[in-house]
Amino acid sequence: MNLRFFGGANEVGASSTLIEIDGYRILVDAGIRMGPGQDPLPHFPDFDTVGMPNAVLLTHAHTDHTGALPRLRNLWLAGVKIYQTPATKAITRVLLEDSAKRMQREEQEESKQPLYTLDDVDVFLHCLGEEVRWLEPVPICEGVTATWIPAGHILGAAMIYIKSKSESILMTGDVSVSKQLTIPSVDVPKWCKPDVMVIESTYGNRRHKVSRTEEAKRLVNDVANTIKEGGMVLLPAFAVGRSQEVILILKQAMERKEIPEFPVYVDGMVRDINGIYSQFADELQRPLRGKGKQGESLFYSDMIKKVPRGTKPESVLAEGPCCVVASSGMLVGGKSAAYAKYLVRDPRNLIAITGYQAEGTPGRALEDIKGSENRVWFLDDERFDVKCRVERYSLSAHADSKELLELVKKVQPRKLFLVHGDAEARGELFKSVCKACPAVDVKLPENGEVHRMEKRKGIAGGRKLSSDRILREVAAFVQKMGLTGPFRVRELAEMWFGTEGITPLAVKFFEWCLSLERWFFERDRSDNLFRLKQPI
């Protein structure tokens, strides 16, 4: 098996990985980078030259996992099949059409070259046809199946378990372990035991400080108090996932009389995505499934209403104190940016940030203002003195460091790749996994790298030798192969036992050998690394 990381390896954005397994090529996701000033696309090769993928699999619909798909026009014209859950198909359609229309406007207004056109999107959408069912293996190539496992991130999001005759891999996509109001959390089946696992690490270096329940309570209280004091609130939220969560948080708080009722207006793409969530109510949490069966509105009420298309923000705000939920979540265009221009000027107002803000985005700049003396903010080349209150609320739909570690401990792959995170997040998760799971070979891939998974036979040959003899032979092997190290205990154990023989017990045994005999290997600067001590 080979893995080629086109994007999303050492970053959050442009996720795209090519898996070469049993002679077949499988592309998983094709997203874009969201921050300004970056190359938005993954580093795709010339597929016409190197060979077309046999299939394309989608973990979920977020743009950082699907936004580059229309650029792969040659794949779709060649009839390459695309597999995804029905909900992912529906959401991807809305997101890509919206992206193409936005790029078209930018081309007309700013002479900015679009990544793709509406025609490119149309070609892609006509090929977006292979829908899959949850937890049912789907034959995608001869002898290769893929199974979509609920990932708990957004509607339709999945981990994908790919299995061939000789090996297997689990692509987690983005996962959520915490209970959300909309989507059930991830649940890994017991039979899912892959050789290789590729896992996101967005929050690999930190824990969610408080529970979602506590953060939701703080949010509704802040929103209610702001409106009570005559202010207005903007919740710039991701159209898919986060918007539905915050709408339900406010809706339930008002229904339970925990806060007074007040107007909540839903604007932008959020309206379309709300409709899709309602279409797939049977995949949502139980209370929403019940409402869906009874034909009740999942997100709207007498106080929570859709803003009619074409309505200007100033018309909505003229109605008096209210709360607006609008996309985009990072204030990169969309309706939220238009509302923010009005609200930042008044100290009575609140802009409530509820999601990840990428470096270089207006949302990140506004978030950083919260702890800064300099409250100058730029949006669409306009300068604003931020007088409103800016608050951050932790309602992440990504697993935190502890939850990611528990997921790895449950799956126990032989090899683990940490992706979809910054250097600090991946580095900290790397240390945690190495300590807690010594039998797991952990890798930190970079964009553009190719990783080849080769199984070692091991030099033990079934022999049972003394610790000093084992270490002598491993040291001789290291020297013969020209390996420089430093080596983790697991790597040295694999040289002896072979890949198939690596278990937590085998690694512990080799660690014991190293503690008894220190003639051949010595500890490196790190307690967990060893170097060859002297030539054999």
C-alpha positions as CSV (number, residue, x, y, z in Angstrom):
1,M,0.0,0.0,0.0
2,N,1.2,3.5,-0.8
3,L,-0.2,6.8,0.4
4,R,0.3,10.0,-1.5
5,F,-0.6,13.2,0.3
6,F,-1.7,15.9,-2.1
7,G,-2.9,18.3,0.6
8,G,-4.2,18.4,4.2
9,A,-1.3,16.5,5.7
10,N,0.5,19.2,7.7
11,E,-2.3,21.8,7.5
12,V,-6.0,22.3,7.9
13,G,-7.4,22.6,4.4
14,A,-7.1,21.1,0.9
15,S,-7.5,17.5,2.2
16,S,-6.7,15.0,-0.5
17,T,-5.0,11.6,-0.3
18,L,-4.4,9.0,-3.0
19,I,-4.3,5.4,-1.8
20,E,-2.6,2.8,-4.0
21,I,-3.8,-0.6,-2.8
22,D,-3.6,-4.0,-4.6
23,G,-2.8,-2.3,-7.9
24,Y,-5.7,0.1,-7.7
25,R,-5.7,3.9,-7.1
26,I,-8.3,5.4,-4.8
27,L,-8.6,9.2,-4.3
28,V,-10.1,10.2,-0.9
29,D,-11.4,13.8,-0.8
30,A,-10.3,16.8,-2.8
31,G,-10.6,20.1,-0.8
32,I,-9.3,23.6,-1.0
33,R,-7.5,25.9,1.4
34,M,-9.8,28.6,2.9
35,G,-7.4,31.3,4.0
36,P,-6.6,34.3,1.7
37,G,-3.1,34.5,0.2
38,Q,-2.7,30.7,-0.1
39,D,-2.7,28.4,-3.1
40,P,-6.2,27.1,-2.7
41,L,-5.6,23.7,-4.4
42,P,-4.0,20.5,-3.4
43,H,-0.8,19.5,-5.3
44,F,-2.6,17.2,-7.8
45,P,-0.4,15.4,-10.3
46,D,-1.2,15.1,-14.0
47,F,-3.6,12.2,-13.7
48,D,-3.6,11.8,-17.5
49,T,0.1,11.0,-17.3
50,V,0.4,9.1,-14.0
51,G,-2.9,7.2,-14.3
52,M,-6.5,7.9,-13.4
53,P,-7.9,7.0,-10.0
54,N,-10.1,3.9,-10.2
55,A,-12.6,5.6,-7.8
56,V,-13.1,8.7,-5.7
57,L,-14.4,8.5,-2.1
58,L,-15.8,11.4,-0.1
59,T,-15.7,11.5,3.7
60,H,-18.0,14.6,4.0
61,A,-19.1,17.7,2.3
62,H,-17.1,20.5,3.9
63,T,-15.3,22.6,1.3
64,D,-11.9,21.8,2.7
65,H,-12.6,18.2,1.7
66,T,-14.7,18.7,-1.5
67,G,-14.0,22.3,-2.9
68,A,-11.4,21.2,-5.5
69,L,-13.5,18.4,-7.1
70,P,-14.7,20.5,-10.1
71,R,-11.0,21.1,-11.0
72,L,-10.7,17.4,-11.7
73,R,-12.8,17.6,-14.9
74,N,-10.7,15.0,-16.8
75,L,-11.6,12.4,-14.1
76,W,-15.3,12.9,-14.5
77,L,-15.2,13.0,-18.3
78,A,-13.3,9.7,-18.1
79,G,-16.1,8.2,-16.1
80,V,-14.4,7.8,-12.7
81,K,-17.0,6.9,-10.2
82,I,-17.6,9.0,-7.0
83,Y,-18.9,7.4,-3.8
84,Q,-20.5,9.2,-0.9
85,T,-23.4,9.1,1.5
86,P,-26.7,10.6,0.1
87,A,-26.5,13.5,2.6
88,T,-23.0,14.3,1.5
89,K,-24.1,14.3,-2.1
90,A,-26.9,16.8,-1.3
91,I,-24.8,19.2,0.7
92,T,-21.8,19.0,-1.7
93,R,-24.1,20.1,-4.5
94,V,-25.2,23.2,-2.6
95,L,-21.7,24.2,-1.5
96,L,-20.1,23.8,-4.9
97,E,-22.8,25.7,-6.8
98,D,-22.5,28.5,-4.2
99,S,-18.7,28.5,-4.6
100,A,-18.9,28.8,-8.4
101,K,-21.4,31.7,-8.2
102,R,-19.1,33.5,-5.7
103,M,-16.1,33.0,-8.0
104,Q,-18.1,34.3,-10.9
105,R,-19.0,37.5,-9.0
106,E,-15.3,37.9,-8.0
107,E,-14.3,37.6,-11.6
108,Q,-16.7,40.2,-12.7
109,E,-16.0,42.6,-9.8
110,E,-12.3,42.1,-9.1
111,S,-11.1,40.4,-12.3
112,K,-10.1,37.4,-10.1
113,Q,-9.5,34.2,-12.0
114,P,-12.0,31.5,-10.8
115,L,-10.8,28.1,-9.8
116,Y,-13.7,26.7,-11.8
117,T,-16.9,27.7,-13.5
118,L,-20.5,26.8,-13.1
119,D,-20.1,24.6,-16.2
120,D,-17.3,22.7,-14.4
121,V,-19.5,22.2,-11.4
122,D,-22.3,21.0,-13.6
123,V,-20.0,18.4,-15.3
124,F,-19.0,17.2,-11.8
125,L,-22.5,17.1,-10.4
126,H,-23.7,14.9,-13.3
127,C,-21.2,12.3,-12.2
128,L,-22.0,12.5,-8.5
129,G,-24.1,9.4,-8.5
130,E,-22.8,6.5,-6.4
131,E,-24.6,6.7,-3.1
132,V,-23.7,4.4,-0.3
133,R,-25.4,3.0,2.8
134,W,-24.0,3.2,6.3
135,L,-21.9,0.2,7.5
136,E,-22.4,-1.8,4.3
137,P,-19.2,-2.8,2.4
138,V,-19.3,-1.4,-1.1
139,P,-17.2,-3.1,-3.9
140,I,-15.3,-0.2,-5.5
141,C,-12.6,-2.2,-7.3
142,E,-12.1,-5.9,-7.8
143,G,-11.3,-7.4,-4.4
144,V,-11.5,-4.0,-2.7
145,T,-14.4,-2.8,-0.6
146,A,-15.1,0.5,1.2
147,T,-17.4,0.9,4.2
148,W,-18.8,4.3,5.4
149,I,-18.9,4.5,9.2
150,P,-20.7,7.5,10.9
151,A,-18.1,10.1,12.0
152,G,-20.4,12.4,14.1
153,H,-19.0,15.6,12.5
154,I,-21.8,16.9,10.3
155,L,-24.7,15.3,8.5
156,G,-23.4,12.6,6.2
157,A,-19.9,12.7,7.5
158,A,-18.1,9.3,7.6
159,M,-14.9,7.5,8.3
160,I,-14.1,5.2,5.4
161,Y,-12.7,1.7,6.0
162,I,-11.1,0.4,2.8
163,K,-10.2,-3.3,2.7
164,S,-8.4,-5.3,0.1
165,K,-7.4,-9.0,0.0
166,S,-4.2,-8.3,1.8
167,E,-4.4,-5.0,3.8
168,S,-6.8,-2.3,5.1
169,I,-6.9,1.4,5.9
170,L,-9.2,3.7,7.9
171,M,-9.6,7.3,6.7
172,T,-11.2,9.1,9.5
173,G,-12.0,12.4,7.8
174,D,-13.2,14.8,10.5
175,V,-14.6,13.1,13.6
176,S,-16.6,14.3,16.6
177,V,-16.9,12.3,19.9
178,S,-19.0,14.9,21.8
179,K,-22.7,14.7,21.7
180,Q,-24.3,17.3,19.4
181,L,-27.9,18.3,19.2
182,T,-28.1,17.4,15.5
183,I,-25.8,14.4,14.8
184,P,-25.0,11.3,16.9
185,S,-21.3,11.0,17.8
186,V,-18.8,8.7,16.2
187,D,-19.0,5.0,17.0
188,V,-16.2,2.7,15.7
189,P,-17.4,-0.9,15.2
190,K,-15.4,-3.7,16.8
191,W,-14.7,-5.3,13.5
192,C,-12.9,-2.1,12.3
193,K,-9.2,-3.2,12.8
194,P,-7.2,-1.6,10.0
195,D,-3.5,-2.0,9.3
196,V,-3.2,1.7,8.6
197,M,-5.2,4.6,10.0
198,V,-5.1,8.2,8.8
199,I,-6.6,10.5,11.5
200,E,-7.3,14.2,11.8
201,S,-5.5,16.1,14.5
202,T,-7.1,19.6,14.5
203,Y,-7.3,19.7,18.3
204,G,-4.4,17.3,18.9
205,N,-2.7,19.6,21.3
206,R,-5.7,20.7,23.5
207,R,-8.8,19.6,25.4
208,H,-12.1,21.2,25.0
209,K,-12.0,23.4,28.1
210,V,-15.6,23.0,29.1
211,S,-18.5,20.8,28.1
212,R,-20.7,21.7,25.1
213,T,-23.6,22.1,27.6
214,E,-21.8,24.7,29.6
215,E,-20.7,26.6,26.5
216,A,-24.2,26.5,25.1
217,K,-25.5,27.9,28.3
218,R,-22.9,30.7,28.3
219,L,-23.8,31.5,24.7
220,V,-27.6,31.8,25.2
221,N,-27.1,33.9,28.3
222,D,-24.8,36.3,26.5
223,V,-27.1,36.6,23.5
224,A,-30.2,37.1,25.7
225,N,-28.4,39.8,27.9
226,T,-27.1,41.6,24.8
227,I,-30.6,41.8,23.3
228,K,-32.1,42.8,26.7
229,E,-29.8,45.7,26.8
230,G,-30.8,46.9,23.4
231,G,-27.9,45.4,21.4
232,M,-27.8,43.0,18.4
233,V,-26.0,39.7,18.0
234,L,-24.3,38.2,15.0
235,L,-23.4,34.5,15.0
236,P,-21.2,34.0,11.9
237,A,-21.3,30.2,11.6
238,F,-20.4,27.5,9.1
239,A,-23.5,26.9,7.0
240,V,-23.1,23.1,7.5
241,G,-23.2,21.8,11.0
242,R,-22.5,24.7,13.3
243,S,-25.4,26.9,12.1
244,Q,-27.9,24.1,12.8
245,E,-26.3,23.6,16.3
246,V,-26.5,27.2,17.3
247,I,-30.1,27.6,16.0
248,L,-31.2,24.6,18.0
249,I,-29.4,25.9,21.1
250,L,-31.3,29.2,21.0
251,K,-34.6,27.5,20.0
252,Q,-34.5,25.0,22.8
253,A,-33.5,27.7,25.4
254,M,-36.5,29.8,24.4
255,E,-38.9,26.8,24.4
256,R,-37.7,25.8,27.9
257,K,-38.2,29.4,29.1
258,E,-34.5,29.6,30.1
259,I,-34.3,32.9,28.3
260,P,-36.9,35.4,27.1
261,E,-38.0,35.1,23.5
262,F,-36.4,37.3,20.9
263,P,-36.2,37.4,17.1
264,V,-33.6,35.2,15.4
265,Y,-33.0,35.6,11.7
266,V,-31.4,33.0,9.5
267,D,-29.6,34.3,6.4
268,G,-27.4,33.1,3.7
269,M,-26.6,29.5,2.7
270,V,-27.7,28.3,6.1
271,R,-31.3,28.3,4.8
272,D,-30.5,25.8,2.1
273,I,-28.6,23.5,4.4
274,N,-31.4,23.6,7.0
275,G,-33.6,22.2,4.3
276,I,-31.2,19.3,3.6
277,Y,-31.0,18.5,7.3
278,S,-34.7,18.3,7.4
279,Q,-34.8,16.0,4.4
280,F,-32.5,13.6,6.3
281,A,-34.1,13.8,9.7
282,D,-33.9,10.0,10.1
283,E,-30.1,10.4,10.4
284,L,-30.3,13.1,13.2
285,Q,-30.6,12.7,16.9
286,R,-33.8,11.0,18.2
287,P,-35.8,14.2,19.2
288,L,-35.3,15.6,15.7
289,R,-36.2,12.3,14.1
290,G,-39.5,12.4,15.9
291,K,-40.3,15.9,14.8
292,G,-39.3,15.1,11.2
293,K,-41.8,12.1,11.2
294,Q,-44.5,14.4,12.5
295,G,-43.8,17.0,9.9
296,E,-42.7,19.6,12.4
297,S,-40.1,22.3,11.5
298,L,-36.8,21.3,12.9
299,F,-35.2,24.8,13.0
300,Y,-37.9,27.5,12.7
301,S,-40.6,28.8,14.9
302,D,-42.6,32.0,15.4
303,M,-39.4,33.7,16.7
304,I,-36.8,32.0,14.4
305,K,-37.4,32.9,10.8
306,K,-35.6,32.8,7.4
307,V,-34.6,36.1,5.9
308,P,-36.2,36.3,2.4
309,R,-33.7,36.2,-0.4
310,G,-32.6,39.6,-1.6
311,T,-33.3,41.3,1.7
312,K,-30.5,43.7,2.7
313,P,-28.9,43.4,6.2
314,E,-29.9,47.0,7.1
315,S,-33.5,46.1,6.6
316,V,-33.3,43.1,9.0
317,L,-31.4,45.2,11.6
318,A,-33.9,48.0,11.4
319,E,-36.5,45.8,13.1
320,G,-34.7,46.3,16.4
321,P,-32.7,44.1,18.8
322,C,-32.3,40.6,17.4
323,C,-29.9,37.8,16.7
324,V,-28.7,36.9,13.2
325,V,-27.3,33.5,12.3
326,A,-25.5,33.7,8.9
327,S,-22.7,32.2,6.8
328,S,-19.8,32.3,6.3
329,G,-18.3,31.1,9.5
330,M,-15.0,32.8,9.0
331,L,-16.5,36.1,7.6
332,V,-14.9,35.4,4.2
333,G,-17.7,37.0,2.2
334,G,-21.2,35.6,2.6
335,K,-24.0,37.3,4.5
336,S,-22.2,37.3,7.9
337,A,-19.6,39.8,6.5
338,A,-22.3,42.2,5.4
339,Y,-24.0,42.1,8.9
340,A,-20.6,42.5,10.7
341,K,-19.9,45.8,9.0
342,Y,-23.0,47.3,10.7
343,L,-22.6,45.6,14.1
344,V,-18.9,46.3,14.9
345,R,-19.5,50.0,15.4
346,D,-21.8,49.8,18.4
347,P,-20.5,48.7,21.9
348,R,-23.9,47.3,22.7
349,N,-23.6,44.6,20.1
350,L,-22.0,41.2,20.2
351,I,-20.3,39.1,17.6
352,A,-20.2,35.5,18.8
353,I,-17.6,33.3,17.2
354,T,-18.4,29.6,17.5
355,G,-16.0,27.8,15.1
356,Y,-12.4,27.4,13.9
357,Q,-11.0,30.6,12.3
358,A,-8.2,29.9,9.8
359,E,-5.1,32.1,9.7
360,G,-5.5,35.1,7.4
361,T,-9.3,35.1,7.5
362,P,-11.3,38.1,8.7
363,G,-12.8,35.9,11.3
364,R,-9.4,35.1,12.8
365,A,-8.4,38.8,12.8
366,L,-11.6,39.7,14.6
367,E,-11.1,36.8,17.1
368,D,-7.6,38.1,17.8
369,I,-8.9,41.6,18.6
370,K,-10.6,40.2,21.7
371,G,-7.4,40.2,23.7
372,S,-5.7,43.1,21.9
373,E,-5.5,46.8,22.6
374,N,-5.5,47.5,18.8
375,R,-9.1,47.1,17.8
376,V,-8.7,48.0,14.2
377,W,-10.2,45.5,11.8
378,F,-10.2,45.3,8.0
379,L,-12.9,43.7,5.9
380,D,-13.2,43.9,2.1
381,D,-10.4,46.6,2.2
382,E,-12.5,48.7,4.6
383,R,-11.2,49.9,7.9
384,F,-13.3,49.4,11.1
385,D,-12.8,50.5,14.6
386,V,-14.3,47.5,16.5
387,K,-16.4,48.8,19.4
388,C,-18.7,45.8,19.8
389,R,-18.0,42.9,22.1
390,V,-16.3,39.8,20.5
391,E,-16.6,36.5,22.3
392,R,-15.4,33.0,21.4
393,Y,-17.5,29.9,22.3
394,S,-16.2,26.4,22.1
395,L,-18.7,24.3,20.2
396,S,-16.3,22.4,18.1
397,A,-17.4,19.4,16.1
398,H,-13.8,18.0,16.1
399,A,-12.6,15.5,18.7
400,D,-10.1,16.9,21.2
401,S,-6.7,15.5,22.1
402,K,-8.0,13.0,24.7
403,E,-10.8,11.8,22.4
404,L,-8.4,11.3,19.5
405,L,-6.1,9.3,21.6
406,E,-8.9,7.1,22.9
407,L,-9.9,6.5,19.3
408,V,-6.4,5.4,18.4
409,K,-6.2,3.1,21.4
410,K,-9.5,1.5,20.4
411,V,-8.5,0.9,16.8
412,Q,-4.8,0.0,17.4
413,P,-3.6,0.3,13.8
414,R,-0.1,-0.9,13.0
415,K,0.7,2.4,11.3
416,L,-0.9,5.8,12.1
417,F,-0.7,9.0,10.0
418,L,-1.6,12.3,11.8
419,V,-3.0,14.8,9.3
420,H,-5.4,17.8,9.2
421,G,-3.6,19.9,11.9
422,D,-0.9,22.5,12.5
423,A,2.6,21.6,13.7
424,E,1.9,22.0,17.4
425,A,-1.3,20.0,17.3
426,R,0.2,17.1,15.4
427,G,3.4,17.2,17.4
428,E,1.6,16.9,20.8
429,L,-0.7,14.1,19.5
430,F,2.4,12.3,18.2
431,K,3.9,12.3,21.7
432,S,0.7,11.2,23.3
433,V,0.1,8.3,20.9
434,C,3.8,7.1,21.1
435,K,3.6,7.0,24.9
436,A,0.1,5.4,25.2
437,C,0.4,3.0,22.2
438,P,4.0,1.8,21.8
439,A,3.0,-0.8,19.2
440,V,1.6,1.8,16.8
441,D,4.1,3.2,14.3
442,V,3.2,7.0,14.2
443,K,4.0,9.2,11.2
444,L,3.8,12.9,10.5
445,P,3.4,13.2,6.7
446,E,4.0,16.4,4.8
447,N,2.2,17.6,1.7
448,G,3.6,16.0,-1.4
449,E,5.1,13.0,0.3
450,V,4.7,9.4,-0.7
451,H,4.7,6.8,2.1
452,R,5.1,3.1,1.2
453,M,3.8,0.6,3.6
454,E,6.1,-2.5,3.4
455,K,5.7,-5.4,5.8
456,R,9.0,-6.6,7.3
457,K,9.5,-10.3,7.6
458,G,11.7,-9.9,10.7
459,I,15.0,-11.6,11.4
460,A,13.9,-13.7,14.3
461,G,12.7,-16.6,12.2
462,G,10.8,-18.0,15.1
463,R,14.0,-18.3,17.2
464,K,14.0,-17.8,20.9
465,L,17.3,-16.2,22.0
466,S,18.7,-14.4,25.0
467,S,18.3,-10.6,25.2
468,D,22.0,-10.0,24.4
469,R,21.9,-12.2,21.4
470,I,18.7,-10.6,20.1
471,L,20.2,-7.1,20.4
472,R,23.5,-8.2,18.8
473,E,21.6,-9.5,15.7
474,V,19.4,-6.4,15.5
475,A,22.4,-4.1,15.8
476,A,24.2,-6.1,13.1
477,F,21.1,-5.8,10.9
478,V,21.0,-2.0,11.5
479,Q,24.6,-1.7,10.5
480,K,24.2,-3.9,7.4
481,M,21.3,-1.9,6.1
482,G,23.0,1.4,6.7
483,L,20.2,2.6,9.0
484,T,21.2,5.7,11.1
485,G,18.4,6.1,13.6
486,P,17.5,7.2,16.2
487,F,15.0,4.3,16.6
488,R,11.9,4.0,18.6
489,V,11.5,0.7,20.6
490,R,8.8,-0.3,18.2
491,E,11.0,0.0,15.2
492,L,13.7,-2.2,16.7
493,A,11.1,-4.7,17.8
494,E,9.7,-4.8,14.2
495,M,13.2,-5.6,12.8
496,W,13.2,-8.7,15.1
497,F,9.6,-9.9,15.1
498,G,8.5,-8.6,11.7
499,T,5.5,-6.3,11.0
500,E,2.9,-9.1,11.6
501,G,4.4,-10.0,14.9
502,I,4.2,-6.5,16.5
503,T,1.9,-6.3,19.5
504,P,2.0,-4.2,22.7
505,L,3.5,-7.3,24.4
506,A,6.2,-7.7,21.8
507,V,7.2,-4.0,22.2
508,K,7.3,-4.4,26.0
509,F,9.5,-7.4,25.6
510,F,12.0,-5.5,23.5
511,E,11.9,-2.6,25.9
512,W,12.8,-5.1,28.6
513,C,15.7,-6.4,26.5
514,L,17.1,-2.9,26.0
515,S,16.9,-2.3,29.8
516,L,18.9,-5.4,30.5
517,E,21.6,-5.1,27.8
518,R,23.1,-1.7,27.0
519,W,26.1,-2.7,25.1
520,F,24.6,-2.4,21.6
521,F,22.1,0.5,21.8
522,E,22.1,3.7,23.9
523,R,19.4,6.1,24.6
524,D,19.3,9.2,22.5
525,R,18.4,12.6,23.9
526,S,14.8,11.4,24.2
527,D,14.1,8.6,26.6
528,N,12.0,6.9,23.9
529,L,14.7,6.8,21.2
530,F,17.8,4.7,20.8
531,R,21.0,4.8,18.6
532,L,23.5,2.1,17.7
533,K,26.2,2.4,20.4
534,Q,29.1,0.8,18.5
535,P,29.9,-1.1,15.3
536,I,29.4,-4.9,15.5
